Amino acid sequence: MNRALAAQIEAEIAAIIARLYPGAGGRSMYGGTMFEKEPGIFKTAFCGVFCHERHVSLEFGRGAELHD
């Protein structure tokens, strides 16, 4: 996967998050982007997007707590 495609996927995920959580913010962390429901308050982080050489991962730290 080339870097441009990975960046496009990351941008599309960020757009979905912005639509679902309008007040959420993202910040660079752990080599990717962490999203927080309350920007600047890490304990409100709910997911992260990480671009790798061959894939992009969307990770949920407490995914089992999310409503289906």
C-alpha positions as CSV (number, residue, x, y, z in Angstrom):
1,M,0.0,0.0,0.0
2,N,1.5,3.4,-0.9
3,R,1.5,6.3,1.5
4,A,-1.0,8.3,-0.5
5,L,-3.6,5.5,-0.3
6,A,-2.9,5.1,3.5
7,A,-3.4,8.8,4.0
8,Q,-6.6,8.8,2.0
9,I,-8.0,5.9,4.2
10,E,-6.9,7.7,7.3
11,A,-8.7,10.9,6.1
12,E,-11.9,9.0,5.4
13,I,-11.9,7.4,8.8
14,A,-11.3,10.9,10.4
15,A,-14.3,12.2,8.4
16,I,-16.6,9.4,9.7
17,I,-15.4,10.1,13.3
18,A,-16.1,13.9,12.8
19,R,-19.6,13.1,11.6
20,L,-20.3,10.7,14.5
21,Y,-18.6,12.8,17.2
22,P,-18.6,16.4,16.0
23,G,-16.7,17.7,19.0
24,A,-14.0,15.0,18.9
25,G,-10.4,15.8,18.2
26,G,-7.4,13.9,16.9
27,R,-3.8,14.2,17.9
28,S,-0.6,12.5,16.7
29,M,0.4,9.8,19.2
30,Y,2.0,6.4,19.2
31,G,2.9,6.8,15.5
32,G,-0.7,7.4,14.4
33,T,-3.7,9.5,15.3
34,M,-5.6,9.1,18.6
35,F,-9.2,10.4,18.7
36,E,-10.6,11.9,21.9
37,K,-14.2,12.8,22.6
38,E,-12.9,15.8,24.5
39,P,-9.8,17.1,22.7
40,G,-6.8,17.4,24.9
41,I,-8.2,15.0,27.5
42,F,-6.5,11.7,26.9
43,K,-8.8,9.7,29.2
44,T,-11.6,10.4,26.7
45,A,-9.6,8.7,23.8
46,F,-11.8,6.1,22.1
47,C,-9.9,5.0,19.0
48,G,-6.7,5.3,17.0
49,V,-5.8,5.1,13.4
50,F,-2.3,3.8,12.5
51,C,-0.8,3.5,8.9
52,H,1.6,0.7,8.3
53,E,3.5,-0.4,5.3
54,R,0.8,-2.8,4.1
55,H,-2.3,-1.9,6.0
56,V,-4.2,0.7,8.0
57,S,-5.5,-0.3,11.4
58,L,-8.4,1.3,13.3
59,E,-8.0,0.3,17.0
60,F,-10.4,0.7,19.9
61,G,-8.8,0.6,23.3
62,R,-12.1,-0.2,25.1
63,G,-14.1,-1.5,22.1
64,A,-16.0,-4.0,24.2
65,E,-17.6,-1.0,26.0
66,L,-19.0,0.4,22.7
67,H,-22.7,0.0,21.9
68,D,-23.3,-2.1,18.8
